[in-house]
Amino acid sequence: MIVRTPAARIALLWLLLAPLAAAAETTFSVASPTGPITLELYEGDSMRLRLAGPTDLATSTRALSELLAHAFPQGALPNASMSIGVGRIIEHPWLSEQLAIAALRSSRWNADTGKPQSGNDNLAVMQLIDDRKLLGAWVPIFGRYGATIRNASVEKVLVGRVGETGELEAIAKDRSLLGKKLPFDAILWLRLEGTNR
């Protein structure tokens, strides 16, 4: 017989959430104009890139390159397949802008309704990132460690209206786009796979 008391439910919840709250096994950090950028390595096959604030492409690329060099001095990722969480897309303003532009140019996204043509917004944004190769600037960095970005996964997509959403301000310079509803943010994970294995 299973007893379901509030205390038992809480204990079960903590047991289930424990892996999600696990502390990083090793952390590396580099300085940037916005503050420290860190790479956390977790037991198994995952990493997380943490930024101190919105970071431009040149800074994030330099930091990622330096962090991977510290984390993997042997010149290769330790596993054939790894994931790296890169946080919210708006922490990478260059990527946020590229995502919105990709949505404008893609048949996958309806900029009038602010919804994908089919499926859900998580899947559509993931496909936009993969189809348009929005992370192409990072491909050579991972390539130095015998890995390639196999695919992106996203959750919690945010959609804004051009002319009203601050994160879409650069796009709002084109007055013909005012009122268009575009994705500009989501939590982003990348799946890396070895190319030399």
Beta strands, then each sheet from edge to edge (+ up, - down):
strand 1: 26-30
strand 2: 37-42
strand 3: 46-50
strand 4: 81-88
strand 5: 109-110
strand 6: 115-116
strand 7: 147-161
strand 8: 181-194
sheet 1: 1+ 2- 3+ 4+ 8- 7+
sheet 2: 5+ 6-
end
